[in-house]
Amino acid sequence: MRKYIILSSLLSVAFFAKADEQKQVKPADVDSPFGICAHLSHREYPEAEVSMKIMNEAGIGFVRTGFPWSRIESKRGVFDYTRWDNLMKYAEENGITISANFPSGVPKYARPFPHHADEMAEALEKFASRYKGKIKYWEMVNEPNHLSFWGGLKPNAKEYAELLKKIYPAIKRGDPNTTAVFGGIAGVALPYIEDVFKAGAANCFDVMNIHPYDWRAIPEEKLIDKINNIRKLMKKYGVGDKEIWFSEIGHTSSFINPCTPKYYARALEMLGVDLAETTVYFLGDEKYGAYVNAFKGAVYQAFPTAKKIKRIDYDSFKNLKPSTHRVLYIGGFEGIPHFAKVEIVRYVREGGIVVSDNGVPFYFLLNLDENGKPVRKAVGVKALRPFRIAINTFNDKGMEFIKPKLSQKRGYQNTIAKLFSGEGFEDINPNGYFNGRVYLNDSLLKPEDKFIPFLWADFGEKKLPVGAIYKYGGDMKGAFIAMFTSGGVVFSEKLQAQMLPREYILSRSMRIQKIFKYCFRSSEIDFTRESHFGIVRKNLEKKPAYYSYKTLTSMLGKSIPTYKREGHIHIATWKKSDGTPVCAVWKSMYKEKVKLEYKGEVKDAKTFLGENAKYSANDGILSFVARAGITYFVGIDDVKLVK
């Protein structure tokens, strides 16, 4: 894991003390669409003042943070507002508006809070009244449909509806002019939201609010459909005119489990492959939405010592020869066209080595619909039979013993608590997160094949392999290195920065009023997803995503862009407040030389990080390389792709 330079606290204090002398109050811009989530009222409170200054520098107008009921009222009837009074002061000084998420920590007398609606309503009325005119937005519970945030109870839409009926009017009694925001729904759980509406709470909020995370595909594939679907549902229940917010969205920049590259290197060594002398090929095909190196795999982190790493698309499989392409990484992308799977089977039969992790490969059959959009059809685990691979899941008959033995810190993770390395891999410490959903076995292997487990899950009396080499014999000369159990979401810092403005521009083109990136500061507790969502590091050092956000706010402002897609080229256009046209262009994932016909004059061109972009412009034709990161062109409009 990357080593970070920790800032000297004394230097920080001296620097920001000097900055305080020059600080001027800047009025908050309540029309700003740019938000950020931060734990300012909790673990990040000591650096809250500095953090808000850094947010302000990036053009961020809103911060969403928890309103910790239990900290304010640690004993019933005894209130301490010191921390929140300070936060309001810092926000005002930096022109930032706070959106408060409630309850964010519940006093003992009101637990579980879904069963204490009266107490919660009483508290909210009091808090809204005290901060009348200052806290303009109250979010009513974070992710009420998520097991981790519903007071230790199983989420229940009818219970949430009854809670809204109590706390919504209480907020309005405290401050009639404040805005009550629907609890940010994990995902876009339409059935849950509809059940809340059916239970009579469709008018118990001012702003609809969802958390449309997607770590498996580019945002252009699904985000617009998600927005259309929630609007359709709201219209059905007569609340289609209400604003929609995303109080959480974004990507992490987490790392691969540190033990995984070691297992792969050792496994390949056992198969006679020296990574230092080997080019590793990986699947990447925009036509089918297969981005193995981006969302469901981490080829550069998985093979750090490889001689080279190169991408290969599905149409190139017919030329895939083990003599020249010894190792193929297919990551955890679970869909594949039938013709490509046939070629991979042929490749392994001829001596190729396939490496797969983070999902069950070939589980879905991929085809293109009449519009060229990838569609998936489940075929299940039988798709693994040509590779003589058999698996069990924790839902299979006879596997009931697994679930009670999995760590449940966050119920959806089902983390394997005990792991150990197999024979020949004993020096590798399997420390860290692996979920416990998929296990390997050798029941389909032939006598001439070998099954070499390298990572085991320890359930006491029973031990199950979760990582293994399938070394074939007889009619197959190759091997399959399998670890279908997920080691967590893996994203590079660059990819995190590339996706951020794309999500915002798409959302604003669909008139989403406010978008809050999750989150401001990474905790860096470990290598996993939750530790690296921040746009700054733990020591407040700015990550690429920070500069990407800053560039976006300066380019987009409050404008509503117009978005269009031509194949895998994406174009958004808008006008700044002074009338200056701006055009943003990007590619789904892999770079491509493009030409654009345009009107106007290119006054400036920036990359998604705010750096000067390379291009040429002659006779109304703009030539440049489109990439996954946006290129902004200032001064041009009426843009058309030259085919």
C-alpha positions as CSV (number, residue, x, y, z in Angstrom):
1,M,0.0,0.0,0.0
2,R,1.1,3.4,-0.8
3,K,3.1,5.2,1.9
4,Y,1.8,8.7,2.6
5,I,3.7,11.7,3.9
6,I,2.1,12.9,7.1
7,L,1.9,16.7,7.4
8,S,3.4,18.2,10.5
9,S,0.6,19.4,12.8
10,L,2.7,22.4,14.0
11,L,3.2,23.6,10.4
12,S,-0.4,23.1,9.6
13,V,-1.5,25.1,12.6
14,A,0.9,27.9,11.7
15,F,-0.1,28.0,8.1
16,F,-3.9,28.0,8.7
17,A,-3.6,30.5,11.6
18,K,-2.0,32.9,9.1
19,A,-4.8,32.1,6.6
20,D,-7.4,32.9,9.3
21,E,-6.1,36.5,9.5
22,Q,-7.0,37.0,5.8
23,K,-10.3,35.1,5.9
24,Q,-13.4,36.9,4.7
25,V,-17.0,35.8,5.1
26,K,-18.4,34.6,1.7
27,P,-22.2,34.2,1.4
28,A,-23.3,30.7,0.8
29,D,-24.5,29.9,-2.7
30,V,-27.7,27.8,-2.1
31,D,-28.1,27.3,-5.8
32,S,-24.8,25.4,-6.1
33,P,-25.2,21.8,-7.3
34,F,-21.8,20.8,-6.0
35,G,-21.8,18.9,-2.7
36,I,-19.5,16.7,-0.7
37,C,-20.1,14.2,2.1
38,A,-17.8,14.5,5.2
39,H,-17.7,13.2,8.7
40,L,-17.1,16.6,10.1
41,S,-19.2,16.2,13.2
42,H,-17.5,12.9,14.0
43,R,-13.9,11.7,13.4
44,E,-13.0,14.6,11.1
45,Y,-14.1,17.4,13.5
46,P,-10.6,18.4,14.6
47,E,-9.8,19.3,11.0
48,A,-13.2,20.6,10.1
49,E,-12.2,24.3,9.7
50,V,-9.3,23.4,7.4
51,S,-11.4,20.9,5.5
52,M,-14.1,23.5,4.7
53,K,-11.4,25.9,3.4
54,I,-10.2,23.2,1.1
55,M,-13.7,22.5,-0.1
56,N,-14.3,26.1,-0.8
57,E,-11.1,26.3,-2.9
58,A,-12.6,23.5,-5.1
59,G,-15.8,25.4,-5.6
60,I,-17.9,23.0,-3.5
61,G,-21.0,24.7,-2.1
62,F,-22.5,22.1,0.1
63,V,-21.3,19.6,2.7
64,R,-23.5,16.8,4.0
65,T,-22.6,15.6,7.4
66,G,-24.2,13.7,10.3
67,F,-26.1,15.5,13.0
68,P,-25.0,13.4,16.0
69,W,-28.0,13.3,18.3
70,S,-26.2,11.2,20.9
71,R,-23.3,13.6,21.1
72,I,-25.5,16.7,21.5
73,E,-27.8,15.0,24.0
74,S,-25.6,12.5,25.7
75,K,-28.0,12.5,28.7
76,R,-31.7,13.1,28.2
77,G,-32.5,16.7,28.5
78,V,-28.9,17.8,28.7
79,F,-27.7,19.5,25.5
80,D,-24.2,20.5,24.3
81,Y,-24.2,22.4,21.0
82,T,-20.6,23.4,21.0
83,R,-19.4,21.2,18.2
84,W,-22.3,22.1,15.9
85,D,-22.1,25.8,16.7
86,N,-18.5,25.7,15.6
87,L,-19.3,23.8,12.4
88,M,-21.9,26.4,11.5
89,K,-19.3,29.1,12.1
90,Y,-16.7,27.4,9.9
91,A,-19.3,26.8,7.1
92,E,-20.4,30.5,7.2
93,E,-16.8,31.7,6.9
94,N,-16.2,29.5,3.9
95,G,-19.5,30.1,2.0
96,I,-20.6,26.5,2.5
97,T,-24.1,25.3,3.2
98,I,-24.6,22.3,5.5
99,S,-27.1,19.6,4.9
100,A,-27.6,17.7,8.2
101,N,-28.2,14.0,8.2
102,F,-30.2,12.9,11.2
103,P,-30.0,11.0,13.6
104,S,-26.3,10.0,13.0
105,G,-25.8,8.5,16.5
106,V,-28.8,7.9,18.8
107,P,-28.9,8.3,22.6
108,K,-29.6,5.1,24.5
109,Y,-33.1,6.2,25.6
110,A,-34.2,6.3,21.9
111,R,-32.8,3.0,20.6
112,P,-33.7,1.5,18.2
113,F,-34.8,4.8,16.8
114,P,-37.4,3.4,14.3
115,H,-39.4,2.4,17.4
116,H,-39.0,5.9,19.1
117,A,-40.6,8.1,16.5
118,D,-42.1,10.5,19.1
119,E,-38.7,11.1,20.8
120,M,-37.1,11.5,17.4
121,A,-39.7,14.0,16.3
122,E,-39.4,16.0,19.6
123,A,-35.6,16.2,19.2
124,L,-35.8,17.2,15.5
125,E,-38.3,20.0,16.2
126,K,-35.9,21.3,18.9
127,F,-32.8,21.1,16.7
128,A,-34.6,22.6,13.6
129,S,-35.8,25.5,15.7
130,R,-32.4,26.2,17.3
131,Y,-30.7,26.3,13.9
132,K,-33.6,28.0,12.1
133,G,-32.4,29.8,9.0
134,K,-29.0,28.3,9.3
135,I,-29.4,24.6,8.7
136,K,-31.5,24.8,5.6
137,Y,-31.6,21.0,4.8
138,W,-32.5,18.1,7.1
139,E,-32.0,14.6,5.7
140,M,-34.3,12.1,7.4
141,V,-32.1,9.1,8.1
142,N,-29.2,7.8,6.0
143,E,-30.0,4.8,3.8
144,P,-33.1,3.6,5.8
145,N,-33.3,0.6,3.4
146,H,-29.8,-0.6,4.4
147,L,-29.2,-3.1,7.2
148,S,-26.4,-1.1,8.6
149,F,-28.4,2.1,9.2
150,W,-31.8,1.1,10.4
151,G,-31.1,1.0,14.1
152,G,-30.0,-2.6,14.3
153,L,-33.3,-3.8,12.8
154,K,-34.3,-5.3,9.5
155,P,-35.2,-2.4,7.1
156,N,-38.9,-1.9,6.8
157,A,-40.5,0.5,4.4
158,K,-43.8,0.8,6.3
159,E,-41.8,1.6,9.5
160,Y,-39.9,4.3,7.6
161,A,-43.2,5.7,6.3
162,E,-44.6,5.9,9.8
163,L,-41.4,7.6,11.0
164,L,-41.7,10.2,8.2
165,K,-45.2,11.0,9.2
166,K,-43.9,12.0,12.6
167,I,-40.6,13.7,11.9
168,Y,-41.6,15.6,8.7
169,P,-44.1,17.8,10.4
170,A,-41.8,18.1,13.5
171,I,-39.1,19.6,11.3
172,K,-41.6,22.1,9.8
173,R,-42.8,23.1,13.2
174,G,-39.2,23.8,14.2
175,D,-38.4,25.8,11.0
176,P,-41.3,26.1,8.4
177,N,-38.8,27.3,5.7
178,T,-36.3,24.5,6.0
179,T,-36.2,21.6,3.5
180,A,-36.8,18.0,4.6
181,V,-34.9,15.5,2.4
182,F,-36.0,11.9,2.0
183,G,-33.5,9.5,3.5
184,G,-30.8,8.7,1.0
185,I,-31.9,5.4,-0.4
186,A,-29.1,2.9,-0.9
187,G,-29.0,2.2,-4.6
188,V,-32.2,3.0,-6.5
189,A,-34.5,0.7,-4.6
190,L,-37.8,1.4,-6.4
191,P,-39.9,-1.3,-4.6
192,Y,-38.8,0.1,-1.2
193,I,-39.6,3.7,-2.2
194,E,-43.0,2.7,-3.6
195,D,-43.8,0.8,-0.4
196,V,-43.1,4.0,1.5
197,F,-45.4,5.9,-0.8
198,K,-48.1,3.3,-0.5
199,A,-47.9,3.5,3.3
200,G,-49.0,7.1,3.0
201,A,-45.7,9.1,3.2
202,A,-45.5,10.3,-0.4
203,N,-46.1,13.9,0.8
204,C,-43.8,13.7,3.9
205,F,-40.7,15.1,2.2
206,D,-39.7,18.0,0.1
207,V,-36.8,16.5,-1.9
208,M,-36.4,12.9,-3.1
209,N,-32.9,11.5,-2.5
210,I,-31.1,8.4,-3.7
211,H,-27.5,7.0,-3.7
212,P,-27.1,5.6,-7.2
213,Y,-23.7,4.0,-6.8
214,D,-22.4,1.7,-9.6
215,W,-19.0,0.2,-9.4
216,R,-19.5,-2.3,-12.2
217,A,-19.9,-0.1,-15.3
218,I,-19.4,3.3,-16.8
219,P,-22.0,5.8,-15.5
220,E,-23.4,6.4,-19.1
221,E,-24.7,2.8,-19.2
222,K,-27.2,3.0,-16.3
223,L,-27.4,6.4,-14.6
224,I,-29.8,8.1,-16.9
225,D,-32.2,5.1,-16.8
226,K,-32.1,5.1,-13.0
227,I,-33.1,8.8,-13.0
228,N,-35.9,8.2,-15.4
229,N,-37.2,5.3,-13.4
230,I,-37.3,7.2,-10.1
231,R,-39.0,10.2,-11.8
232,K,-41.6,7.8,-13.3
233,L,-42.4,6.4,-9.9
234,M,-42.6,9.8,-8.3
235,K,-45.0,11.0,-11.0
236,K,-47.2,7.9,-10.4
237,Y,-47.7,9.0,-6.8
238,G,-48.2,12.7,-7.6
239,V,-44.9,14.0,-6.4
240,G,-43.1,14.2,-9.8
241,D,-42.5,17.9,-9.4
242,K,-40.2,17.5,-6.4
243,E,-36.5,17.9,-6.7
244,I,-34.2,14.8,-6.8
245,W,-30.8,14.8,-5.1
246,F,-28.0,12.4,-4.9
247,S,-26.7,12.8,-1.3
248,E,-24.1,10.1,-2.1
249,I,-22.5,9.0,-5.3
250,G,-19.0,8.3,-6.4
251,H,-16.1,5.9,-6.6
252,T,-13.4,4.8,-4.3
253,S,-9.6,4.5,-5.1
254,S,-9.1,1.3,-3.1
255,F,-6.3,-1.2,-3.6
256,I,-6.2,-4.9,-4.4
257,N,-5.8,-7.2,-1.5
258,P,-2.0,-7.2,-0.9
259,C,-1.8,-10.9,-0.8
260,T,-3.5,-11.4,-4.2
261,P,-0.5,-10.4,-6.5
262,K,1.7,-12.7,-4.4
263,Y,-0.6,-15.7,-5.0
264,Y,-0.7,-15.0,-8.7
265,A,3.0,-14.7,-9.0
266,R,3.6,-17.9,-7.1
267,A,0.9,-19.8,-9.0
268,L,2.3,-18.7,-12.3
269,E,5.8,-19.6,-11.2
270,M,4.5,-23.2,-10.4
271,L,3.2,-23.2,-14.0
272,G,6.6,-22.3,-15.4
273,V,5.9,-18.6,-16.0
274,D,8.3,-15.9,-15.1
275,L,6.3,-12.7,-14.9
276,A,9.4,-10.5,-15.4
277,E,9.7,-12.0,-18.9
278,T,6.0,-12.3,-19.6
279,T,3.3,-10.0,-21.2
280,V,0.0,-10.3,-19.4
281,Y,-3.0,-9.7,-21.6
282,F,-6.4,-8.6,-20.2
283,L,-9.9,-8.3,-21.6
284,G,-11.2,-4.8,-22.4
285,D,-13.9,-4.3,-25.0
286,E,-16.1,-1.2,-25.2
287,K,-18.5,-2.8,-27.6
288,Y,-19.6,-5.2,-24.9
289,G,-19.0,-2.9,-21.9
290,A,-16.2,-5.2,-20.6
291,Y,-13.7,-3.1,-18.6
292,V,-11.8,-5.7,-16.7
293,N,-9.0,-3.4,-15.8
294,A,-11.4,-0.8,-14.4
295,F,-14.4,-2.0,-12.5
296,K,-14.1,-5.7,-11.9
297,G,-10.4,-6.3,-11.9
298,A,-7.1,-4.7,-11.3
299,V,-4.6,-6.0,-13.8
300,Y,-1.9,-3.5,-13.1
301,Q,-2.1,-4.1,-9.4
302,A,-2.5,-7.8,-9.8
303,F,0.7,-8.2,-11.9
304,P,3.0,-5.4,-10.7
305,T,6.2,-7.4,-11.8
306,A,4.9,-8.3,-15.3
307,K,7.2,-7.4,-18.2
308,K,4.3,-5.7,-20.0
309,I,0.5,-5.5,-19.7
310,K,-1.7,-5.2,-22.9
311,R,-5.3,-5.0,-23.6
312,I,-7.1,-7.4,-26.0
313,D,-10.7,-7.2,-27.2
314,Y,-13.2,-10.1,-27.9
315,D,-12.8,-9.9,-31.7
316,S,-9.0,-10.6,-31.3
317,F,-9.5,-13.9,-29.5
318,K,-9.3,-15.9,-32.7
319,N,-5.6,-14.8,-32.9
320,L,-4.9,-15.6,-29.2
321,K,-2.1,-18.2,-29.2
322,P,-0.5,-19.5,-26.0
323,S,2.9,-19.4,-27.7
324,T,2.7,-15.6,-27.9
325,H,0.0,-14.8,-25.4
326,R,0.8,-17.1,-22.4
327,V,-1.3,-15.4,-19.7
328,L,-4.8,-13.9,-20.1
329,Y,-6.4,-12.0,-17.2
330,I,-10.2,-11.9,-17.3
331,G,-10.8,-10.4,-13.9
332,G,-14.3,-10.6,-12.5
333,F,-16.3,-9.5,-15.5
334,E,-19.1,-12.1,-15.4
335,G,-20.5,-11.8,-18.9
336,I,-18.9,-12.9,-22.2
337,P,-20.2,-13.4,-25.8
338,H,-20.5,-17.1,-26.7
339,F,-18.0,-16.9,-29.5
340,A,-15.4,-15.4,-27.1
341,K,-15.9,-18.1,-24.6
342,V,-15.4,-20.8,-27.3
343,E,-12.1,-19.1,-28.1
344,I,-11.0,-19.0,-24.5
345,V,-11.7,-22.7,-24.1
346,R,-9.7,-23.3,-27.3
347,Y,-6.9,-21.1,-25.9
348,V,-6.7,-23.1,-22.6
349,R,-6.8,-26.4,-24.5
350,E,-3.8,-25.3,-26.5
351,G,-1.8,-24.4,-23.4
352,G,-2.9,-20.9,-22.3
353,I,-3.3,-19.8,-18.7
354,V,-6.4,-17.9,-17.6
355,V,-6.5,-15.9,-14.4
356,S,-9.9,-14.9,-12.9
357,D,-11.0,-13.2,-9.7
358,N,-13.7,-11.1,-8.1
359,G,-16.7,-12.8,-9.6
360,V,-17.8,-16.0,-11.4
361,P,-16.7,-15.8,-15.0
362,F,-19.0,-16.6,-17.9
363,Y,-22.0,-16.6,-15.6
364,F,-23.9,-14.4,-18.1
365,L,-24.1,-14.7,-21.9
366,L,-23.6,-11.4,-23.6
367,N,-25.3,-10.2,-26.8
368,L,-25.9,-6.9,-28.4
369,D,-29.5,-5.6,-28.9
370,E,-30.7,-3.8,-32.0
371,N,-29.2,-0.6,-30.7
372,G,-25.8,-2.1,-30.1
373,K,-26.3,-2.1,-26.3
374,P,-24.9,-5.1,-24.4
375,V,-27.6,-7.3,-22.8
376,R,-26.9,-10.2,-20.4
377,K,-28.7,-13.6,-20.0
378,A,-27.9,-15.7,-17.0
379,V,-26.5,-19.2,-17.8
380,G,-25.2,-20.0,-14.3
381,V,-22.3,-22.0,-13.1
382,K,-22.7,-24.6,-15.8
383,A,-20.8,-22.2,-18.0
384,L,-17.6,-23.3,-16.1
385,R,-17.9,-26.9,-17.1
386,P,-15.7,-26.7,-20.2
387,F,-12.9,-25.7,-17.8
388,R,-13.8,-28.6,-15.5
389,I,-14.3,-26.1,-12.7
390,A,-17.0,-26.7,-10.0
391,I,-18.1,-24.2,-7.3
392,N,-20.3,-24.1,-4.3
393,T,-22.0,-21.0,-2.8
394,F,-23.1,-20.4,0.7
395,N,-26.7,-20.8,-0.5
396,D,-26.2,-24.4,-1.6
397,K,-27.6,-27.3,0.2
398,G,-25.1,-28.7,2.7
399,M,-23.4,-25.3,3.0
400,E,-25.6,-23.9,5.7
401,F,-22.7,-24.0,8.3
402,I,-21.0,-21.1,6.5
403,K,-23.2,-18.1,7.1
404,P,-23.1,-18.2,10.9
405,K,-19.3,-18.3,10.8
406,L,-18.9,-15.3,8.5
407,S,-18.0,-11.9,10.0
408,Q,-21.0,-9.7,9.9
409,K,-19.6,-6.2,10.7
410,R,-21.6,-5.0,7.7
411,G,-24.2,-7.6,6.9
412,Y,-23.9,-7.5,3.1
413,Q,-20.1,-8.3,3.2
414,N,-20.2,-11.8,4.7
415,T,-16.4,-11.6,5.2
416,I,-14.4,-14.8,5.8
417,A,-13.0,-14.5,9.3
418,K,-10.2,-17.0,9.1
419,L,-8.0,-17.7,6.1
420,F,-4.8,-19.6,5.5
421,S,-2.5,-20.3,2.6
422,G,-2.1,-23.7,0.9
423,E,0.9,-25.9,0.4
424,G,3.7,-24.1,-1.4
425,F,2.2,-20.7,-0.4
426,E,2.6,-20.8,3.4
427,D,4.8,-17.7,3.5
428,I,2.0,-15.6,2.1
429,N,-0.2,-14.0,4.7
430,P,-3.8,-13.8,3.6
431,N,-4.5,-10.8,5.7
432,G,-7.6,-8.7,4.7
433,Y,-11.0,-8.8,3.3
434,F,-12.4,-11.7,1.2
435,N,-16.2,-12.3,1.1
436,G,-17.4,-15.9,1.7
437,R,-19.9,-16.5,-1.1
438,V,-18.0,-18.7,-3.6
439,Y,-15.9,-21.9,-3.0
440,L,-14.0,-24.1,-5.4
441,N,-13.8,-27.9,-5.7
442,D,-12.3,-30.5,-7.9
443,S,-15.4,-32.7,-8.6
444,L,-15.3,-32.1,-12.4
445,L,-11.6,-32.7,-12.9
446,K,-10.2,-35.8,-14.8
447,P,-7.6,-38.1,-13.3
448,E,-4.8,-36.5,-15.3
449,D,-5.7,-33.0,-13.9
450,K,-4.3,-31.4,-10.8
451,F,-6.1,-29.3,-8.2
452,I,-3.7,-27.0,-6.2
453,P,-5.5,-24.8,-3.6
454,F,-3.5,-21.7,-2.5
455,L,-6.1,-19.9,-0.4
456,W,-8.4,-21.6,2.1
457,A,-11.3,-20.5,4.3
458,D,-11.2,-22.0,7.7
459,F,-14.6,-22.9,9.3
460,G,-13.2,-25.0,12.1
461,E,-14.0,-28.6,11.3
462,K,-14.5,-27.7,7.6
463,K,-12.0,-26.0,5.4
464,L,-12.9,-24.9,1.8
465,P,-10.6,-23.6,-1.0
466,V,-11.4,-20.1,-2.3
467,G,-8.3,-19.8,-4.5
468,A,-6.8,-22.6,-6.6
469,I,-4.9,-23.6,-9.7
470,Y,-6.6,-26.0,-12.1
471,K,-3.7,-27.5,-13.9
472,Y,-5.0,-29.6,-16.8
473,G,-3.7,-32.8,-18.5
474,G,-4.9,-35.0,-21.3
475,D,-6.8,-33.0,-23.9
476,M,-6.1,-29.7,-22.2
477,K,-2.6,-28.3,-21.9
478,G,-3.2,-25.1,-20.1
479,A,-4.3,-24.0,-16.6
480,F,-6.9,-21.8,-14.9
481,I,-6.0,-19.8,-11.8
482,A,-9.3,-19.1,-10.0
483,M,-10.3,-16.9,-7.1
484,F,-13.9,-16.1,-7.7
485,T,-14.4,-14.9,-4.1
486,S,-14.4,-11.1,-4.1
487,G,-11.5,-9.3,-2.5
488,G,-13.4,-6.0,-2.7
489,V,-13.9,-3.2,-5.2
490,V,-10.6,-2.0,-6.8
491,F,-10.2,1.4,-8.5
492,S,-7.2,3.5,-9.4
493,E,-7.0,7.1,-8.3
494,K,-6.9,8.1,-11.9
495,L,-10.1,6.2,-12.7
496,Q,-11.8,7.7,-9.6
497,A,-10.9,11.2,-10.9
498,Q,-12.1,10.3,-14.4
499,M,-15.6,9.1,-13.3
500,L,-16.4,12.0,-11.0
501,P,-17.2,14.7,-13.6
502,R,-18.9,12.2,-15.9
503,E,-21.4,11.4,-13.1
504,Y,-22.0,15.0,-12.4
505,I,-22.5,16.1,-16.0
506,L,-24.9,13.3,-16.7
507,S,-26.8,14.0,-13.5
508,R,-27.1,17.7,-14.2
509,S,-28.2,17.0,-17.8
510,M,-31.1,15.1,-16.2
511,R,-31.8,18.1,-13.8
512,I,-30.6,16.5,-10.6
513,Q,-30.4,19.6,-8.4
514,K,-27.6,18.6,-6.0
515,I,-25.0,15.9,-6.1
516,F,-22.8,15.1,-3.1
517,K,-19.6,13.2,-3.8
518,Y,-18.9,10.6,-1.2
519,C,-16.7,11.5,0.3
520,F,-14.2,14.3,1.2
521,R,-11.5,12.6,3.2
522,S,-10.2,9.0,3.0
523,S,-9.8,7.2,6.3
524,E,-7.0,5.0,4.9
525,I,-7.7,2.4,7.6
526,D,-6.8,-0.4,5.2
527,F,-6.8,-1.2,1.4
528,T,-10.6,-1.7,1.1
529,R,-13.3,0.3,-0.6
530,E,-14.6,2.3,2.4
531,S,-11.1,3.5,3.3
532,H,-10.5,5.4,0.0
533,F,-13.6,7.2,-1.2
534,G,-12.1,10.6,-0.3
535,I,-11.0,13.3,-2.8
536,V,-8.2,14.1,-0.3
537,R,-6.1,11.7,1.7
538,K,-6.1,11.3,5.5
539,N,-3.5,14.0,5.9
540,L,-5.6,16.3,3.6
541,E,-3.2,15.9,0.7
542,K,-5.3,16.5,-2.5
543,K,-5.9,13.4,-4.7
544,P,-6.5,13.6,-8.5
545,A,-10.2,13.5,-7.8
546,Y,-9.9,16.8,-5.9
547,Y,-8.4,18.5,-9.0
548,S,-11.0,16.8,-11.2
549,Y,-13.8,18.2,-9.0
550,K,-12.2,21.7,-8.9
551,T,-11.9,21.7,-12.7
552,L,-15.6,20.6,-13.1
553,T,-16.9,23.3,-10.8
554,S,-15.1,26.1,-12.7
555,M,-16.2,24.7,-16.1
556,L,-19.8,23.7,-15.4
557,G,-21.0,26.2,-12.7
558,K,-24.8,26.1,-12.4
559,S,-25.3,25.3,-16.0
560,I,-27.6,22.5,-17.2
561,P,-25.6,20.6,-19.9
562,T,-27.0,19.0,-23.0
563,Y,-25.7,15.4,-23.4
564,K,-25.4,13.1,-26.4
565,R,-23.7,9.9,-27.1
566,E,-22.3,8.7,-30.5
567,G,-21.1,5.2,-30.1
568,H,-18.5,5.4,-27.4
569,I,-17.9,9.1,-27.8
570,H,-19.7,11.3,-25.3
571,I,-20.3,15.0,-25.8
572,A,-21.9,17.5,-23.4
573,T,-22.4,21.2,-24.2
574,W,-23.5,24.2,-22.1
575,K,-23.0,27.9,-21.7
576,K,-21.4,29.6,-18.7
577,S,-23.2,32.4,-16.8
578,D,-21.5,34.9,-19.1
579,G,-22.7,33.1,-22.2
580,T,-19.4,31.5,-23.1
581,P,-20.0,28.0,-24.6
582,V,-18.2,25.0,-23.3
583,C,-17.9,21.5,-24.8
584,A,-16.9,18.4,-22.8
585,V,-15.8,15.3,-24.7
586,W,-14.8,11.9,-23.4
587,K,-14.6,8.2,-24.4
588,S,-16.2,5.3,-22.7
589,M,-12.9,3.9,-21.6
590,Y,-10.1,3.4,-24.2
591,K,-8.5,6.3,-26.0
592,E,-9.3,7.1,-29.7
593,K,-8.3,9.8,-32.1
594,V,-11.4,11.8,-33.0
595,K,-12.4,14.8,-35.1
596,L,-15.1,17.3,-34.2
597,E,-16.8,19.8,-36.4
598,Y,-17.6,23.0,-34.4
599,K,-18.5,26.6,-34.5
600,G,-16.8,29.4,-32.6
601,E,-13.2,29.6,-31.4
602,V,-11.2,27.4,-29.0
603,K,-10.3,29.9,-26.3
604,D,-9.0,27.2,-23.8
605,A,-8.7,23.5,-23.6
606,K,-8.2,21.6,-20.3
607,T,-8.0,18.0,-19.2
608,F,-10.2,16.7,-16.5
609,L,-7.4,17.5,-14.0
610,G,-7.2,21.1,-15.2
611,E,-4.0,20.7,-17.2
612,N,-3.6,22.1,-20.7
613,A,-5.0,19.7,-23.3
614,K,-3.4,18.8,-26.6
615,Y,-5.4,19.4,-29.8
616,S,-5.3,20.9,-33.2
617,A,-8.0,23.1,-34.8
618,N,-8.1,23.9,-38.5
619,D,-11.0,25.2,-40.7
620,G,-13.7,24.3,-38.1
621,I,-12.3,20.8,-37.4
622,L,-11.0,19.9,-34.0
623,S,-8.6,16.9,-33.7
624,F,-7.5,15.3,-30.5
625,V,-7.3,12.1,-28.6
626,A,-10.5,11.3,-26.6
627,R,-10.0,9.5,-23.3
628,A,-11.9,8.2,-20.3
629,G,-11.1,11.5,-18.7
630,I,-13.0,14.5,-20.0
631,T,-11.4,17.1,-22.2
632,Y,-13.0,20.6,-21.9
633,F,-13.1,23.0,-24.8
634,V,-14.0,26.6,-24.0
635,G,-15.5,28.8,-26.7
636,I,-17.1,26.3,-29.1
637,D,-20.6,24.9,-29.6
638,D,-22.7,23.2,-32.3
639,V,-20.3,20.3,-32.0
640,K,-20.7,17.3,-34.2
641,L,-18.5,14.1,-34.5
642,V,-16.8,13.7,-37.8
643,K,-17.3,10.0,-38.6
